[in-house]
């Protein structure tokens, strides 16, 4: 199926179905179940979205806070309300004219609690004779299935017991194969170990997982075992329930989690499209800058590429040199982004993902240097992965760079590259799964915490080496999106982003005042020194972007971020002394009156410009080509950091109340309440829902005048979005002065209600109330603020 075409002016999508106009993402979980989600339907309808967008709904591991560790594909999770809760949600959405986009997880299943996963339990019990043995990507040639669950001590198996016909290791339960039970009394010393030795699995130290695991997993998470959905029977069994919801009309769209982990993403998506031909189909595909989505039968990605395009609009490229100088001075290093990411990826390939690397190397037994060569290829891959036979140019790039770095491996690299070009070669099928994991772990989860020059750019799908971009580049990308994927998702915040959208918006202000920022960092590092200057710069930027933030949240973030960086501490062997010092620094921010006051003063200085950026990027994301997603709670200011911080409970009652006040006629100030952001979100979403005909094209609108560079504006086919960029520079310039936007007709601003009939609209007048405007033809009929 070719890339999606532009929806017709009547707003109808495939097969005559109404095209989606916006989504609202909710993290359904045991603490906020399907019943609670159903109760949001009226609020989401009032907000103006067309779709609720949920995290996975199938049964997850007991107590799962995110539900991506599905253990039973046959039913809805009982902890989130079960089938009754799903039906309640479906009815509530129908009653309010909404539809459902649901997340699915085809790549892996949760195995942390074997008894909760019937298929995995049976594989442990029966081994390769289990009817589910082909469900999981297990290397049976290596003997017993290794389960890395034991404490890292030689006598750990002494704690093994036999209870109720099962092997028990503390809270862990494992099955006993038929005919392999105890020969005598279960509690006789040594009996449990002898029974263990007769099983199809072997319990080993948790530290052995990264190097010796015998099954494919999700990245380096041994509790998530890879599924073989390329097998039609596995696909059918794991998708039957989801497809039943689609057939019943309860689900309108499907969001596919981590397709890059699959052996054959193209084949999988073709099968899914055939099974759900009219579904709105999105994939969580992270595209590197300039990378195009393959010609798959999907409507687009989940929007990380759009996030990067929007963020870059509000970062001043003129600040790059000063931030580079500051970072070099603070850290004493001049490492380039390519060198740093190469180091992170190579470490991920050879350490975190060593078991996957060894499995690949065993496919080339005649090449003694296969392992190092494959690791070097993966560490130099310019994108997450390719899809043989497509993507040969990416392989050629990786081969050239790997050869430059390791000329001693030239012959092995040539042999391996020839094999990787052959889509029928098992090595070519498995290597892309590996390279994607290497990129994710080496860059997203490592380099993003080590490269601390300007952390607002360290975001999934972004390029931290690119310090902002011209408005013209955004227009080019937006026009391309309108042409190829008008139904692809756009986003600013997700459950996986490293920082929330409003944190990034405030940090963008620092790019306009690098001297002030450098002086502040010098004062703060002197007041609370940390023996890792690069991480200290990340920490202080985080404080500036998220302040005021609760003490316990900052402690949790700092510890996670430091362990991800893995320079002064890490997850497997935490450095107690460093972490004690790190937590002392965090405490000092709160307990030292002078330091706290200094931080607060700096934040107070940049917050108004941060609000301007936040409103600007939100309007752009909501109006640019694509279907905008609003992540839960972000209709107001939110200072969220990386997960689990960004999955905190949302105060929906406060949002309902504030929306009602805005709808009652209040024109809120841009202040700490966030009501101005709610105004922008609600009125923009309602316009997209009620007048889709105004959002069917894309044309840049150029301002003229001395402050033209501080405007980004475009016409979507009737609706014209206008946003302020680089607000500090605008202030230094003296304001908008004689800067104008052209207008060919009388228009009304959706946010203020003002009508403009001039052929040249003065930007100073247009943006004197808010830093954004959304113009529509003045003859557009007035619409109710609340759904009838």
Secondary structure, 3 states (H helix, E strand, C coil): CCCCCCCCCCCECHHHCECCCEEEEECCECCECHHHHHCCHHHHHHHCCCEEEECCCEEECCCCCCCCCEEEEEEECHHHCHHHHHHHHHHHHHHCCCEEEEEECCCEEECCCHHHCHHHHHHHHHHHHCCCCCCECECHHHCCEEEEEECCCCCHHHHEEEECCEEEECCEEECCCCCCCCCCCCCCCCHHHHHHCCCCEEEEEHHHHHHHCCECEECCEEEEEEECCCCHHHHHHHHHHHHHHHHCCCCCEEEECCHHHCCCHHHHHHHHHHHCCCCEEEECCCCCCCCCCCCCCCCEECCHHHHHHHHHHCCCHHHHHHHHHHHHHHHCCCCCHHHHHHHHHHHHHHHHCHHHHHHHHHHHCCCCCHHHHHHHHHHCCCCCCCCCCCCHHHHHHHHHHHHHHCHHHHHHHHHHHHHHCCCCCHHHHHHHHHHHHHHHHHHHHHHHHHCCCCHHHCCCCCCCCCCCCCHHHHHHHHHHHHHHCCCCEECCCCCCCCECHHHHHHHHHHCCCHHHHHHHHHHHHHHCCCCCHHHHHHHHHHHHHHCCCCHHHHHHHHHHHHHHHCCCCCCCCCCHHHHHHHHHHHHHHHHCHHHHHHHHHHHHHHHHHHHHHHHHHHHHHHHCCCEEEEECCCCCCCCCECCCHHHCCCCHHHHHHHHHHHHCCCCCCCCCCCHHHHHHHHHHHHHHHHCHHHCCCCEECCEECCCHHHEEEEECCCCEEEEECCHHHHHHHCCCCCCEEECCCCEEECCCCCEECCCEEEHHHHCCCCCEEEEEECCCCCCCCCCC
